[in-house]
């Protein structure tokens, strides 16, 4: 499977061995505040991890677990999905990018470093020029990362009966 290395980070396809680190991440209220709003149980994290693994098998892309190269410290999860979310409007078939970092890893430039590497992989390996992201309107840190990556707020969408921002990034395709 696909591994990405940056100056400080290793992005690897998740395995079931990542459950303890993912469980710690998703059970933290500071992490889930803007992503679902409620800490997740071990059962929910297990289902999430299996979904990540299966997404790679079914779609050829998905989420990576992010760790530091120096020491292997767990940083978070970053990647792409096609979850066919029940949003209004829908964006089925367009890769949706997401990122989540542990509180200890925030503020160190890891989000931007890992997301830039993931987008470079996406642009080289997936068809189409469009990538979307959905972010809660008051999640300032993720909106800053999205802006630096070239995502532009397109509209307010509805997901689970709540407003979210739908952002879109269009890859620049070099002219021939």
PLY file of the C-alpha trace (Angstrom):
ply
format ascii 1.0
element vertex 176
property float x
property float y
property float z
element edge 175
property int vertex1
property int vertex2
end_header
0.00 0.00 0.00
0.89 3.65 -0.21
3.27 5.34 2.20
4.20 9.02 2.03
7.25 10.55 3.68
7.75 14.24 4.38
10.61 15.97 6.17
9.13 15.08 9.58
6.19 12.75 8.99
5.29 9.29 7.77
1.79 8.73 6.37
0.82 5.05 6.28
-2.34 3.17 5.41
-4.07 2.22 8.68
-4.07 -1.28 10.10
-5.96 -2.73 13.03
-2.78 -2.22 15.08
-3.53 1.52 15.01
-6.67 1.07 17.13
-5.17 2.27 20.46
-3.83 5.51 18.97
-7.01 6.15 16.99
-9.11 5.40 20.06
-7.15 7.95 22.10
-7.61 10.53 19.33
-11.34 10.09 18.80
-12.21 9.82 22.50
-10.75 13.27 23.18
-13.46 15.96 23.49
-11.03 18.58 22.18
-10.72 16.57 18.95
-14.39 15.80 18.45
-15.61 19.28 19.34
-15.82 20.25 15.65
-16.18 16.72 14.25
-19.42 15.22 15.41
-19.36 17.01 18.74
-19.18 13.88 20.90
-16.21 11.66 21.86
-16.40 8.27 20.18
-16.60 4.89 21.86
-14.17 2.09 21.12
-16.87 0.45 18.99
-17.27 3.60 16.90
-13.51 4.02 16.46
-13.18 0.35 15.51
-15.85 0.86 12.81
-14.06 4.01 11.63
-10.75 2.15 11.39
-12.34 -0.71 9.45
-13.97 1.85 7.12
-10.55 3.45 6.51
-8.98 0.07 5.70
-11.88 -0.95 3.48
-11.89 2.38 1.65
-8.34 1.73 0.45
-9.35 -1.76 -0.70
-12.52 -0.65 -2.49
-11.52 2.76 -3.85
-7.71 2.74 -4.10
-7.44 5.77 -1.81
-8.36 6.70 1.72
-7.01 7.98 5.01
-3.48 7.66 6.31
-2.30 7.44 9.90
0.28 10.19 10.46
3.28 9.61 12.70
6.55 11.42 13.26
9.53 9.91 11.49
11.64 10.63 14.55
10.20 8.37 17.24
6.97 7.25 15.55
4.75 9.48 17.69
1.10 9.39 16.56
0.08 12.75 15.08
-3.35 12.09 13.60
-5.22 11.04 10.47
-5.30 12.69 7.06
-6.72 11.57 3.76
-9.50 11.34 1.24
-12.87 9.64 1.11
-15.95 9.15 -0.97
-18.47 8.46 1.79
-21.49 9.47 -0.32
-22.51 11.75 2.51
-26.12 12.76 2.74
-25.33 16.45 2.28
-27.32 19.11 0.51
-25.86 19.60 -2.05
-24.23 16.22 -2.66
-20.68 15.78 -3.93
-20.56 12.03 -4.60
-17.61 10.94 -6.72
-15.44 13.90 -5.74
-12.63 13.08 -3.30
-13.35 14.65 0.08
-10.28 15.63 2.07
-10.19 15.54 5.84
-7.61 15.92 8.58
-7.61 15.52 12.33
-4.62 15.93 14.62
-4.16 15.09 18.27
-4.09 18.17 20.51
-0.41 17.52 21.33
0.47 17.70 17.62
-1.39 20.91 16.85
0.40 24.21 16.28
3.59 22.61 14.94
2.88 22.81 11.21
2.12 19.09 10.98
-1.35 19.62 9.49
-0.06 21.68 6.61
2.97 19.43 6.02
0.87 16.27 5.89
-2.04 17.74 3.92
0.28 19.21 1.28
1.92 15.80 0.84
-1.46 14.08 0.67
-2.73 16.56 -1.93
0.39 16.02 -4.04
-0.34 12.28 -3.91
-4.00 12.92 -4.80
-3.08 15.11 -7.76
-0.68 12.45 -9.08
-2.89 9.40 -8.54
-6.58 10.28 -8.68
-8.58 11.44 -11.69
-10.26 14.82 -11.89
-9.15 18.20 -10.67
-11.69 18.76 -7.88
-11.32 18.01 -4.18
-13.86 19.04 -1.55
-13.78 19.46 2.22
-16.55 20.05 4.72
-15.73 22.09 7.82
-17.86 23.52 10.59
-18.09 27.30 10.12
-16.56 28.04 13.55
-13.57 25.69 13.20
-11.03 28.47 12.60
-7.90 26.28 12.68
-9.16 23.91 9.96
-10.41 26.81 7.87
-6.90 28.35 8.00
-5.34 25.07 6.88
-7.90 24.74 4.07
-7.20 28.29 2.91
-3.45 27.66 2.78
-4.10 24.54 0.71
-6.12 26.47 -1.86
-9.62 25.43 -0.77
-12.26 28.09 -1.34
-15.54 28.25 0.56
-18.19 27.51 -2.04
-21.38 27.54 0.00
-23.02 26.59 3.24
-24.32 23.04 3.00
-26.45 20.95 5.33
-25.15 17.74 6.91
-26.99 15.93 9.71
-29.42 18.86 9.87
-26.61 21.32 10.66
-24.84 23.93 8.53
-21.32 23.16 7.34
-19.06 24.94 4.89
-18.46 23.16 1.62
-15.03 24.08 0.32
-13.56 23.18 -3.04
-10.03 23.04 -4.40
-9.33 22.86 -8.11
-5.96 21.47 -9.08
-4.17 23.56 -11.63
-3.60 21.39 -14.68
-0.53 22.53 -16.63
-1.23 23.51 -20.23
0.57 21.57 -22.92
0 1
1 2
2 3
3 4
4 5
5 6
6 7
7 8
8 9
9 10
10 11
11 12
12 13
13 14
14 15
15 16
16 17
17 18
18 19
19 20
20 21
21 22
22 23
23 24
24 25
25 26
26 27
27 28
28 29
29 30
30 31
31 32
32 33
33 34
34 35
35 36
36 37
37 38
38 39
39 40
40 41
41 42
42 43
43 44
44 45
45 46
46 47
47 48
48 49
49 50
50 51
51 52
52 53
53 54
54 55
55 56
56 57
57 58
58 59
59 60
60 61
61 62
62 63
63 64
64 65
65 66
66 67
67 68
68 69
69 70
70 71
71 72
72 73
73 74
74 75
75 76
76 77
77 78
78 79
79 80
80 81
81 82
82 83
83 84
84 85
85 86
86 87
87 88
88 89
89 90
90 91
91 92
92 93
93 94
94 95
95 96
96 97
97 98
98 99
99 100
100 101
101 102
102 103
103 104
104 105
105 106
106 107
107 108
108 109
109 110
110 111
111 112
112 113
113 114
114 115
115 116
116 117
117 118
118 119
119 120
120 121
121 122
122 123
123 124
124 125
125 126
126 127
127 128
128 129
129 130
130 131
131 132
132 133
133 134
134 135
135 136
136 137
137 138
138 139
139 140
140 141
141 142
142 143
143 144
144 145
145 146
146 147
147 148
148 149
149 150
150 151
151 152
152 153
153 154
154 155
155 156
156 157
157 158
158 159
159 160
160 161
161 162
162 163
163 164
164 165
165 166
166 167
167 168
168 169
169 170
170 171
171 172
172 173
173 174
174 175
